[in-house]
Amino acid sequence: APYSPATRELLRVMMEKSKLTHFQRRYLMDCVKRGDSLPLQCHPTSTKEPVPAAPAFSPAVCPRIRLSAKPHLRPAKVCQAGDAYTREKFRPQARRDLEKEKQRLQNILATGKDVVECHVKQRLAQTKEEEIPEPDRFEELVNEVQERKKFLAEMEALGQGKKYQSIVLTEISQKMREMEIIDKKRSGEMREIVTKDFSGGKS
């Protein structure tokens, strides 16, 4: 789907803030004009994607544990010193209410139904009816955009902003497009906030 003019302006502001090279800006703007999704990685001087490096670690080998073939028996004194010969204390169980039990049996004989069991089934049915509302997808997208902005700010503070700016820019643009499909009005408000944040961070 083609990008809206407001989304293009937001991407332009974010690219200026991210200090992309001229080649990277031109490559990303070509993707926007064609309506394509932005790439997760953009090489500074070439459109070729970098070859992922081979993992530098090797899987750990779990050492084998040898078990002794002869069983070890503990002396009687050691067993007596422990809790092996300690008797468990008697704990009386809670007594049932005889009157309630009689009433319950009378109801079963009269109606053929257990009143207590019926109450439990009714409560379970009410619990199923009270379904938990599904989370708002738009709010989830807002939180995801905020998380990526925070992550990019932390990486820039550590001097690693250029390493992640292309990926974060792509993910934010994808979230904004999904938000625009869900709710154009709310996505416009969110776009203004994001644009203001990037413009303010640049000055």
N, C-alpha and C positions, 0 to 999 in steps of 0.2 A: 504494500500500500504506500502511496506517496506521502511524504512528510508535509504537515501543514506549515504555513509561513511562520507561525509562532514557534513551532518546534525547531524550524531551521534557524531562527534567530537565537533561540536558546543554545543550540549546538554551536553556533558561531561564537557566542560569548564564552561558552565553556572551553572551546578550543583556544581562544585567546588567553584565557586564564591559565590553561594547562601548558602554555609555551611550546606548542608543537612546532615542528619544522615546516617550512613551506611545502615540501613534498607531502608530508603527512596531512596537512590541511587540505591540499588540493585533492589528495586521494580520498579523504573522508567526505569532502563536499561532493565529489563525483558519485559516491555511494548514495548520498542524500538525494541528489538530483535524479538518480535512477530509481529511488525508492527502495534500495536494497538495505539489508541489515548491516550495521557497522561491524567491521572485523574486531575480534577480541585483541589482536595484536597487529601493530602496523610498524614495519621496519623503517628506520629513518630515511633510507635512500633507495629502497627496493620494495617491490610488492611481494617478494618471496617470503614465505613464513620461515622463521628460524627452526632448525632441526633440534628437537628436544634432546638434551644431553642425557647420556646413559646414567643410571643411578650409581652413585659412588660407594654405596654400601652393599654388603652381601648379607643374605639372610642368616640370622643367628642360628646356631646349632645347639639344640638342647642337650645337655650332658645326660648320659644314661646313669640311672641310680641302681646300683646293685643291691639286692636284698639278700640277707643272710639266709641260708637254707635251714639253719637250726633255730627253733623258736626259743625265745628268752623267757624263762619263768621267774616271776618275782617271789622273793621270800615271803613267808607268812607274816612276819613282823611288819614288812613294808605294806602289805595289803591291809593289815589291821590298823596301821597308822593312818591310812587313807579313809575314804568314805565308802569302801566296799562293804563293810559290816555295819554301817549306820542304818538303822531302821527308819523308814519313812514315817513321819508324824501323821497321825490320823486327823483328817479334816472332815468334819461332818458336812454332808451335802445339804443344799437348801431344800426345805420341805415344800411340797406343793400345797396350794390352798385346796383343801378337800371340798369346800362349798363350790368353788369355781369348777372343779373337776366333775362334781355331781351335775351341776347345771350344764356343763358341756356335754356330758353323756345323755342327759335328758333331751337336749336339742338334737343330738345325732339320732336318737331313737324316734323323736317326734317328726323331724323334717328330713332325716336322712342326710343332713349336711352338717359340717363342722363350722360353727360360727367364726371361730378364731381363724381357721384356714380361709374362709371367705373374706375376712377383713384383710388378711395378708395379700390375697390375690387382688383385691381392690386397690390397695396401696401400690402394688407393683404396676398395675395398669395406669394409675394416675402418674406414676413416675415416668413411664414410657411416653405418656401423652405430653408431659412437660419436657419437650425436647429442648436441648441447649441450642440457641441460635448460632448459625454458622458465622465465623468471623468475616468482617467486611474485607473483601479482597482489595478494595481501594486503599483502606487504611494500612493493609499489609504492604502494598506497594510504596506508600508514603514512608513507612518505617525503613523499607529496604533502600530507598533513595537516600534517606538521612544517614543510614549506616555507611553507605558508600562514600558520601561526602565527608563523613567523619574519618573514615579510613584513609581517604586521599589526603586530608589535612594532616593526619599523623605521619603519613609517609613523606609528605613534603617537609615536615618539621625534621625528619630524620635524613633528609637529603635523598630520598628514594622516590620522589614524586614522578620523575620522568619514566621510571620503570613501570609504574602502574597506571599512569594517567590515561593511556589509550584504552586499557581494559575497563577502567572505571567509567570513562566517558561513554563507551559503548553500552555498558550495562545500564547507566542512568537513562540514556536515550531510549532503550528498549522498555524500561519501566514507564517512562513518560508516555510512550505510544500506547501501551496497554492501559494506562490510566485514562488516556483520551478516549479510548474505545468504551470504557466502563461509564465514565461521566465526564462530558466535555466541560461543564461548568466548573466542577471541582478540580479537574486537571488544569484548567486555565489559571485558577488561583494558585495551585501548587507550582506551575511553571513560572509565574511571576516571582514567587518566593525564591525558587532556585536561581533564577536569573539575577535577582537582586543580591543573593549571597555571593555568586561568582563575580558580579560587577563590583561589589563592595570589597571582596577579597583582592581584586586586582589593583584597586586604588591605594 
